[in-house]
Amino acid sequence: MSTAFGGLLRAHREWAGLTQQCLASMTAVSERAIRDLEQGRARRPRPVTVRLLADGLALRDGARAAFVAAARGVGSFTPPLPLAGLLGREAELAVLAELLAADGDRVVTLTGVAGVGKTRLATEAAARLPGPVTWCGPGVRPPVPSDGTVLVLDGVSEPRAAVAGLLRHRPLLRMLCTAPAPLGLPGERVVPLLPLPVPDGPVGAADSPAVRLLLRHIRALDPQFRLDGTTVAAVAGICVLLDGHPGALERAGTACALRSVHVVHQRLAAGPVADLSASLALLAPAERRLLDRLAALAGPWSLDEADADPAAVHTLLRHGLLRRRGPARFQVLGLVRVAPQPVGA
């Protein structure tokens, strides 16, 4: 059985359409050495060998870093294990389990703004799936898996045509992808991931997934913190101002362990911050103008009330930038309304 590095080497070579002999002729690494590495008979490649192979495979940036890390014994195609319980995503997990069932969709893409928890949800889904799962992180070229496998592409970096090629050559392969926007693959099922639900106010706030997550981060640094009558309004207010965004809640939890929740709440009320520039930059200019107009509307709206093009609203939904607020009613994420304008907007 090959080592993690051997499997990664083989995946890159096959992805590039090279035989072991071709790669050997391009790199001055012997064909036998390449074969031994791929089959796991050689487990400690020298740094110069790793560099020559990376050059021959034309690896750059994240893919090259992952290749070098694997050579040092770091990294594999095994799904990462969840390190903490998942809060407030039971409905999304049920949807993914249904879509990724053996008779379900072949390509499911989790979309959403940065920090919303796409990787965390994909990790949990992978841990619960029956059968083999192959995990590929950002910058790592996926292997050519066998039919019946679920391939998770976390942070898709491969060209769309390359991913489509895998689906053509493996008719029983299923994929779970995480990306800021739909990939545009034939038959792709898009599941927008939104921030966590927030409390309506102090009453019942302890049951809110956003509040529970914020408390988890606060208590990691301040185990004595208590949610009581003196703190609940500020804690609930922080969650509302941050729109239940998991990444922003983590940063707020660190701040609350250093300052009082009241001070953090006051500072956020003056201008909450979340970097959504990467998600907003993926929108066409007309879509961004529509998003800005919709964000200025007070309260939830329907298509007719907003006089909005249904196709454009559908695009914003698939990017995870809108919340549903009841049947046929929507609202722009609160964080979008305070996000800085992207360069060139």
C-alpha positions in Angstrom: 0.0 0.0 0.0 1.3 3.4 -0.9 2.1 6.1 1.7 0.3 9.4 1.7 3.1 11.0 -0.4 3.1 8.0 -2.8 -0.6 8.4 -3.3 -0.3 12.1 -3.9 2.6 11.6 -6.3 0.6 9.1 -8.3 -2.5 11.4 -8.3 -0.5 14.4 -9.6 1.2 12.2 -12.3 -2.1 10.7 -13.5 -3.8 14.1 -13.4 -1.0 15.4 -15.7 -1.4 12.4 -18.0 2.2 11.2 -17.5 3.5 7.7 -17.2 6.2 6.9 -14.7 8.6 6.7 -17.6 7.7 10.1 -18.9 8.0 11.7 -15.5 11.4 10.1 -15.0 12.6 11.5 -18.3 11.4 15.0 -17.3 12.9 15.1 -13.8 16.1 13.0 -13.7 14.5 10.9 -11.0 14.7 7.3 -12.0 11.6 5.4 -13.1 12.3 2.8 -10.4 12.5 5.5 -7.7 9.1 6.9 -8.8 7.5 3.4 -8.8 9.0 2.7 -5.3 7.6 6.0 -4.0 4.1 5.4 -5.4 4.0 1.8 -4.1 5.3 2.8 -0.6 8.5 0.9 -0.8 10.4 4.1 -0.5 9.1 6.3 2.3 11.7 9.0 2.8 12.3 10.9 -0.4 15.2 13.3 -0.3 14.4 17.0 -0.5 16.1 17.3 -3.9 14.0 14.4 -5.2 10.8 16.1 -4.0 11.9 19.4 -5.6 12.6 17.7 -9.0 9.3 15.9 -9.0 7.4 19.1 -8.1 9.1 20.9 -10.9 8.4 18.1 -13.4 4.7 18.1 -12.3 4.6 21.9 -12.6 3.2 22.3 -9.0 2.8 25.8 -7.8 1.7 27.6 -4.6 -0.7 25.5 -2.4 -0.3 22.3 -4.5 3.5 22.5 -4.1 3.3 23.2 -0.4 1.0 20.2 0.1 3.3 18.0 -1.9 6.3 19.0 0.1 4.4 18.5 3.4 3.3 15.0 2.3 6.9 14.1 1.6 7.7 15.1 5.3 4.9 12.7 6.4 2.2 15.4 6.8 -1.2 15.2 5.1 -3.2 12.5 3.3 -6.5 11.9 1.5 -8.2 10.8 4.7 -11.1 13.1 5.9 -10.1 15.2 9.0 -11.9 14.2 12.2 -14.3 16.7 13.7 -12.7 18.3 16.8 -15.8 19.7 18.4 -19.6 19.2 18.2 -21.4 20.9 15.4 -24.0 23.4 16.4 -27.2 24.3 14.6 -26.6 22.4 11.3 -28.8 19.4 11.8 -31.1 20.4 8.8 -28.1 20.9 6.5 -26.6 17.6 7.5 -29.8 15.8 6.7 -30.0 17.5 3.3 -26.4 16.5 2.5 -27.0 12.9 3.6 -30.0 12.7 1.3 -28.3 14.3 -1.7 -25.1 12.2 -1.3 -26.9 8.9 -1.0 -26.0 6.1 -3.4 -29.0 7.1 -5.6 -28.7 10.8 -5.1 -26.9 13.6 -6.9 -23.4 13.2 -8.3 -22.2 16.7 -7.6 -23.2 18.6 -4.5 -21.6 22.0 -3.9 -21.7 23.8 -0.6 -21.5 27.6 -1.2 -21.4 30.6 1.1 -19.3 33.5 2.2 -15.9 32.9 3.8 -16.0 31.8 7.4 -19.6 30.5 7.3 -18.5 27.0 8.1 -18.4 25.1 4.7 -15.3 23.1 5.6 -16.7 22.2 9.1 -20.0 21.0 7.7 -18.3 19.0 4.9 -16.1 17.4 7.6 -19.1 16.3 9.6 -20.9 15.1 6.5 -17.9 13.0 5.5 -17.6 11.5 8.9 -21.2 10.3 8.7 -21.2 9.0 5.1 -21.2 5.2 4.7 -18.6 3.8 2.4 -15.2 5.2 1.3 -14.5 8.9 1.3 -11.5 10.6 -0.2 -10.7 14.2 1.0 -8.7 16.8 -0.9 -7.9 20.1 0.7 -7.2 23.4 -1.1 -4.3 23.2 -3.6 -4.2 19.4 -3.7 -4.9 17.7 -6.9 -7.5 14.9 -6.3 -6.6 11.3 -7.1 -8.5 9.3 -9.6 -10.8 7.5 -7.2 -12.7 4.3 -7.8 -16.4 4.2 -8.6 -18.6 4.3 -5.5 -16.3 6.6 -3.6 -17.4 10.1 -2.4 -14.7 12.6 -3.3 -14.7 15.7 -1.1 -13.1 18.8 -2.8 -12.7 21.3 0.0 -12.0 24.7 -1.5 -12.1 23.7 -5.2 -9.0 24.9 -7.0 -9.0 22.7 -10.0 -10.3 23.9 -13.3 -14.0 23.1 -13.9 -13.1 21.0 -17.0 -10.7 18.9 -14.9 -13.4 18.2 -12.3 -15.9 17.4 -15.1 -13.4 15.0 -16.6 -13.3 13.0 -13.3 -17.1 12.6 -13.4 -17.0 11.4 -17.0 -14.4 8.8 -16.3 -16.0 7.5 -13.1 -19.7 7.2 -13.7 -20.5 6.1 -10.2 -18.3 8.7 -8.5 -20.1 11.3 -6.3 -18.6 14.6 -5.2 -19.1 17.0 -2.3 -17.4 20.4 -3.1 -17.0 23.5 -1.0 -16.7 26.8 -2.9 -17.7 30.4 -2.5 -20.0 30.1 -5.6 -21.5 27.4 -7.8 -19.0 25.6 -10.1 -21.3 25.5 -13.1 -20.9 21.7 -13.6 -23.6 19.7 -15.4 -26.1 18.3 -12.9 -24.6 20.2 -10.0 -26.8 20.6 -6.9 -26.0 23.8 -5.0 -26.6 24.0 -1.3 -26.1 27.5 0.0 -24.8 27.6 3.6 -26.0 30.5 5.6 -24.9 31.9 9.0 -26.4 30.4 12.1 -29.9 31.4 13.3 -29.7 34.3 15.8 -32.0 35.0 18.8 -34.9 37.3 18.6 -33.8 38.9 21.9 -32.6 38.0 25.4 -35.6 35.6 26.0 -34.6 32.1 25.0 -31.2 33.3 23.8 -29.5 30.3 25.5 -31.1 28.0 22.9 -29.8 29.9 19.9 -27.1 28.1 17.9 -25.3 31.4 17.4 -25.3 32.1 21.2 -24.1 28.6 22.0 -21.2 28.9 19.6 -20.2 32.3 20.9 -20.3 31.0 24.5 -18.1 28.1 23.5 -15.5 30.5 22.2 -15.7 32.8 25.2 -15.5 29.9 27.7 -12.5 28.4 26.0 -10.5 31.4 27.3 -12.7 32.3 30.3 -14.3 29.1 31.8 -16.0 31.2 34.5 -18.1 33.2 32.1 -21.8 32.9 32.8 -24.9 33.8 30.7 -27.2 35.5 33.1 -29.4 38.6 33.5 -26.4 40.9 33.4 -24.8 39.5 30.2 -27.6 37.9 28.1 -28.7 41.1 26.3 -25.1 41.9 25.2 -24.4 38.3 24.1 -27.6 38.1 22.1 -26.9 41.6 20.6 -23.4 40.5 19.5 -24.9 37.5 17.7 -27.5 39.7 16.0 -24.9 42.3 14.9 -22.6 39.5 13.5 -25.6 37.9 11.8 -24.7 34.5 13.3 -21.6 34.3 11.1 -19.4 31.5 12.7 -16.0 33.0 11.8 -17.0 36.4 13.1 -18.4 34.8 16.3 -15.1 33.1 16.9 -13.3 36.4 16.7 -15.9 38.0 19.0 -15.5 35.2 21.5 -11.8 36.0 21.7 -12.5 39.7 22.2 -15.1 38.9 24.9 -12.5 36.9 26.9 -10.3 40.0 26.9 -13.0 42.7 27.4 -16.5 42.7 28.8 -19.3 41.5 26.5 -20.8 45.0 27.0 -17.8 46.7 25.6 -17.6 44.3 22.6 -21.2 44.8 21.9 -20.9 48.6 22.0 -17.9 48.5 19.6 -19.7 46.2 17.2 -22.7 48.4 17.2 -20.5 51.2 16.0 -19.6 49.1 12.9 -19.4 45.3 12.8 -16.7 44.0 10.5 -16.5 40.8 8.4 -14.4 40.4 5.3 -16.9 39.4 2.5 -14.8 40.9 -0.2 -13.9 37.6 -1.8 -17.6 36.6 -2.1 -18.7 40.0 -3.4 -16.0 40.1 -6.0 -17.4 37.0 -7.6 -20.6 38.8 -8.5 -21.1 40.5 -11.9 -21.4 44.3 -11.7 -25.2 44.2 -12.2 -25.6 41.6 -9.5 -23.5 43.7 -7.1 -25.7 46.8 -7.8 -28.8 44.7 -7.2 -27.4 43.4 -3.9 -26.6 46.9 -2.8 -30.2 48.0 -3.6 -31.7 45.1 -1.9 -29.6 45.6 1.2 -31.0 49.1 1.6 -34.6 47.8 1.9 -36.0 47.8 5.4 -37.1 44.3 6.5 -37.9 41.2 4.4 -39.1 41.6 0.8 -40.7 39.7 -2.0 -39.7 39.7 -5.6 -42.6 42.0 -6.5 -41.9 44.4 -3.6 -38.3 44.6 -4.5 -39.0 44.8 -8.3 -36.0 42.4 -8.7 -35.1 40.0 -11.5 -35.8 36.4 -10.3 -32.8 35.0 -12.1 -30.5 37.6 -10.3 -32.1 36.9 -6.9 -31.6 33.2 -7.5 -27.9 33.8 -8.2 -27.6 35.8 -4.9 -29.3 32.9 -3.1 -26.8 30.4 -4.6 -23.9 32.5 -3.4 -25.3 32.4 0.2 -25.9 36.1 0.4 -29.6 36.1 1.1 -31.7 34.6 3.9 -35.2 33.3 3.5 -37.6 35.1 5.8 -40.7 33.0 5.3 -42.5 31.8 2.1 -41.2 33.8 -0.9 -39.6 36.5 1.2 -36.0 37.3 1.5 -33.5 39.5 3.2 -29.8 40.4 2.5 -27.4 39.2 5.1 -26.7 41.8 7.7 -23.0 41.5 7.2 -23.3 42.4 3.6 -24.8 45.7 4.5 -21.7 46.7 6.5 -19.1 45.0 4.2 -16.6 47.3 2.6 -16.9 47.9 -1.1 -14.5 45.8 -3.2 -11.7 47.5 -5.0 -13.0 48.8 -8.3 -16.7 48.6 -7.4 
